[in-house]
Amino acid sequence: MARLFGTDGVRGLANRDVTAELALDLGASAARVLTSSGDFTGRRPRAVIGRDTRISGEFLSSAIAAGLASAGVDVTQVGVLPTPGVAHLTASTDVDLGVVISASHNAMPDNGIKFFAHGGFKLEDAIEDQIEAGLQAAWERPVGADVGRISDDVALADRSYIDHLVRAVGQPLRGLRIAVDCANGAASDIAPLALREAGADVVVINASPDGRNINDACGSTHPEQLQAVTVASEAAFGVAYDGDADRCLAVDHTGTLVDGDQIMGLLATAMRESGDLANDTLVVTVMSNLGLLLAMRDAGIRTVQTAVGDRYVLEAMRAGGHTLGGEQSGHIINSRHATTGDGILTSLMLAARVVETGRTLADLASIVTRLPQVLVNVKGVDKARAADDEALAAAVRRAEESLGDTGRVLLRPSGTEQLVRVMVEAATMDEAEVVAHGLADVVEERLAL
């Protein structure tokens, strides 16, 4: 049977895959697992639940709350709040776990459930496995006065998170015009408020969520509107969030996209200058563009690579004592101020860097020269054999030798589909395409079902 938890919690089609019944059971099981080792003498454990703007988040939040309360946990529902806002509350207030109802950048019909442990950190695989195993386990239910209570507190949660964001900037943004695409998601109210309180002049689009329009041709997965508005409004730059605002992509004043690799590159150099880049190290995933790795090498910054997923980035950051990491998709983690990817914080840090240097975002982002990248999905193959096929490994080595220092090859079995991803970076697009499709042919031949 497939594992219930994916790289970012439980996710699927709401009311089909992610049902109220599943949410109820997950809440009860998570409560038992995440509070099993705490000392709750004289009080019940406490949880906070936030969600994005999807319609289905309303009933799923209620179901999760019911499951937690049935296991003896007091629950505060904070309504619509970005994922990093829930993480912040879990880390900074007297709660023992946090829950986010969101499918991030996915289309509206999907939804998901992810948990934060005490301290605001995402769960390790082993803890998720315990929660999943607990769905089938018998347990002793509390009764009477021992069941949990459920309350709501939206305003206090919003205020706490906004204050945290503005304090983190440390740089007034007066006179800086920023275009902001809120994806009709969880950032719709909070992001414009935080940027304005930091002093910026904010031009806002896609901040009118109706429960159905989250990520609908907008936000970080569809930056076209933002690119046009940034140029038309003569903004210094623009930023786009996803549905739960844990990622941020940007566009410069010309409307050119600035991706997560470029954002990490410019923030890493800024933090190294200020002495805030611990160990002079940036943590990235294997999917980051080789251009970022080469730029960091030239800047005297070491890179550590992890599996795809921001929680694996965070695990490496915590293990090595590093302060900055992230993904090409715009999940950027600054551990000086956050325990998870935070799109609004990232946009504030970008703005502060622009103000501090007096340089344009285009100029700052130019530290990273992206190499042409080709990704080919080879379907209908036995992905389980990808790591062990000697002929395929030899083909990869030959491709890497032909590319030299200005290219890279990555073969990665999909975590959710029966396919193998072939990613090639090279000095030119033609070279990348030739090598990628040549390797794809080898994968198809060697791993045929």
ABEGO torsion letter per residue (X at the ends): XBBABBABEBBEBBGAABBAAAAAAAAAAAAAAAAAABBABGBBBBBBBBBBABAAAAAAAAAAAAAAAAAGBBBBBAEBBBAAAAAAAAAABBBABBBBBBAEABBAABBBBBBBBBGGBBBBAAAAAAAAAAAABBBBBBBEAABBBBBBBAAAAAAAAAAAAAAAAGBBABGBBBBBBAGGBAAAAAAAAAAAAAGBBBBBBGABBAGAABGBGBEAABAAAAAAAAAAAGBABBBBBBAAGABBBBBBAAGBBBBAAAAAAAAAAAAAAAGABBGGBBBBBAABBAAAAAAAAAAGBBBBBBBBEAAAAAAAAAAAGBABBEBAAGBBBBAAABABBBAAAAAAAAAAAAAAAGBBAAAAAAABBBBBBBBBBBBGBBAAAAAABAAAAAAAAAAAAAAEAABBBBBBBBAABBBBBBBBBBABAAAAAAAAAAAAAAAAAAABX
